[in-house]
């Protein structure tokens, strides 16, 4: 058994704190930005064309805003609507925590669509690039969740169980690390194998991102405690499971649509 004793604050300067969770967002965006440009260059060099990388640079600003706004509103509507109806000002208190991956995803898709139409770019190509780099940010985010001692797993007797003293003294599944490995590392390897294939087609990676992330998330939810204010829907499904199911359905629809389009 491992006793969790990580401090969510990396540096405390008195007037400002630097938290692991904030760094996860920052490094996820910066590394994804850099790696996304590498993928774009490689794909366009193969066909002897060029892509204005300044467009991708400008897209990052849209993505940052969409992650924050979409992630926050997703949490409000999916996970704690009753509380925020009674306390609407608290919606803006992002620093107090409360972000939804599925909300951020919706925000990213919407922002990318608006941006691509304004610049005359292919929406699905940009979404494919985002899909290939997003698992890096997800990986860092889940590691930060583990360090914060949040989104904890269910009580377990497995030898690698983790005790979170801030919660109780019962050993639990390190579900955050399961998600980091599946939604982060494994998903990254799968999608980046596809994007570099010669027969890659537009929309393939973004649709498969929805499918595989949804599957990995539903599997991980089996080991994760549901959000206490939501619990289980129909006494069995967590909110994360339900939203991920819709992701999978949407992924299959898009995959078949793009496949028939070729």
N, C-alpha and C positions, 0 to 999 in steps of 0.2 A: 504494500500500500504506500501511496505517496501523499504527504500532507501538503496541501497548497498553502504557500506562504509568500506568494508574489505580491508586490506592491504595484497597483495600477498606475502610480505616479513615478515616472522615471527620474525627473528632476523637479524640485520645488524651490523656486527662488523667492518665495514669500509673496511677491506681488503677482506671480504667474506660475502655473504648473504645466509641465510637459508630460502628457500622459501617453502610455503605450497605444491607446486606441486612436488618438489623434495622429500619431506617427504612422499607424497602419494605413490610415486614409492617405496621408501625404506620400508615403513610399509606394503605395499601391498605384496612385495616380501617376507619379513621376516615372516609375519603372514601366508602367503600362504605356505611357506616352512615348517613351524612348523605344520600347520594343515594337509598338504599333507602327512606328515610322519605318523600322527595319523590315517588317513584313510587307508594308506597302511598296517600298523600294524593290524588294525581291520580286514581288508579283508583277510589277509593271516593267521591270527590266527584262523579264522572261518574254514579254510580248513586244518589246521594243517601243514602249510608250512611256510617257512621263506623268507624274501626278504632282500637283502643286502641294507640297507638304505644309505650306502655310495654312491651307484649308484644314488639315488635320490639327494643326496647332490651335486654330480658332475654335475647332470643335470641342477641344478640351474644356474651354470656359463654359460652353453649353452643358457639357457632361457634369462638371463640378456642381453647377447650380441645380441640375436635374437630380443628381444623387442626393443632395441635401434636402431639396424641396420634396422630391418624390419619396425619399426614404422617411421623411418626417410625416408627411401626409398619409403615407401607407400605414405607418404605426398608429396614427390617430384613428383612421377609419377601420383598419383591420383588427387592431389589438386593444384599443382603449377609448372607443368613441364616447361611451357614456360619461367617462371622466372629463373628457375635453369639451363636451357640450356644456357641462357645468362649470368648467374652468377654461374658457377659450383663450385667455391670455397665455396660459401655460403651453399652448401649441408652439409659441415662439421660443420657448426655453429649451433650445436644442442641447445646450450644454448640460442639462440635467439627464440626458440619455433618452432613448426611445427612438430607434430607427428600424425600418422594415426593409429587408432585402427586396421583397417583391414590389414594394412601393418604389424603391429606387430603380428597379428594372423597368417598371412602367414609365417612370420619368425619363430614363435614358432612351427608351424606344421613341417616345414622343419627341424629345429634344432632337434626336438624330434625324427623325423624319422632317421636322421643321427646318433644320439646318441644311439637309441635303437638297430640299426643294428650293431653298433660297440660293444655294450655290450651284444648282444644276448637277448634283452628284448622285451616284447610285446609292440609294438608302441601304439596300441589303449588303453591298460591299462594305460600307462603313460599319454596319452592325456586325458583319463577320469579323472585322478587325477588332472591334470592341469585345466580341465574344471570345476571341483568342487570348486577349490580354486580361480580361476581367478576372479569371481564376487566380491571377497573381494577387490582386487586391482582396479577393475572397479569402485566400490563404492567410494573408497578413491579418485580415479582420478577425478570422476565427482564432488565430493565435492570441490576438489581443483580447478576445472574449474569454479565453482560458486564463490569461494573466489577470483579467479583471474579476475572475471568479463568477461570471454571469452565464446565463443560458446553460445551466448545469445539467448533467445527465441524471438518469434514474439511479436509485440505490441498487448496488450490485455487489456480488461476492467475487468478481473476477480479480485475479492477482494484480492487475494493473490499475485497480480502482484508485480514485483520488478523493481525499477528504478535504472538503472546503469548510474550514473552521468558522468562517463568517456566516455560514448557513446552518450547519450542524456537524456532528462528528461521525456521520455515516459515510462509508466509501461509496463512490458513485462512478458511473461510466464517464470518462473524459470525452463526452460527446462533441465538445468543441474541436478536439483534435481529430476525431473521426471525420468531422465536416471539413477540417483543414486539408486532410489527406484526400478525401473523395471530391469535394466541390472545388478544392484548390489544385492540388498536385495532379491527381488522376485526370480531372477534366481538362487541365492545361495540356497534358501530354496527348490526350485524344484529339482535341481540336487543333493543336499545332501540327500534329501528324497529317491531318486532313488539309489544312490551309496550304501546306507545302507540296501537296500532291499535284501532278501534272493535270489530272482530270478534275481538279477542284472546280465547282460551279458556284456562282453567286447565290447566297442564301443558305448554303449547305451548313456552314459552321454556326450561324445564328440560330437556325432551326434545331440543330443537334444540341446546341447549348441548352435550349429550353427543355429538350427531352432528357438529356443526361443529368443536368442539374436537378431537374424535378425528381428523377429516379433516385439520385444520390441523397437528396434532401429528405425524401420520404423514408428511405432506409435509415438515415441518421435520426429522424424523428422518433423511431422506435426506441432509441436509447436516451432520448432527451426529455426532460420534464417540460410539460406544456406551460405556457405563460399563465401564472396564477389567476390573473384577472379574466382570462378567457376559458381556461380548462380544456376539456374535450368536447368537441361538437358531436352531438348524437351519441355521447358517452364513449366515443372511440377515436375520432379524428381530431388531431390538433389543427390549429389554424394554418400552421406551416405546411402540413400534409395536404390540406384542402387546396391551398393556393398553388402548391407544387403540382397537384393533379391537373389543374387548369393549365399550368405551364406545359405539361407533357402533351395535353390535347392540342394546344395552340402550336406546339412544335411540330407535331405530326401533320397538322393541317398545312402549315407553311411549307414543310418539307415536300409534301405531295404536290402542292401548288407549284412550287419552283421546279420540281422534277418534271411535271407535265408541261411546263412553260418552255423547256429546252427543246 
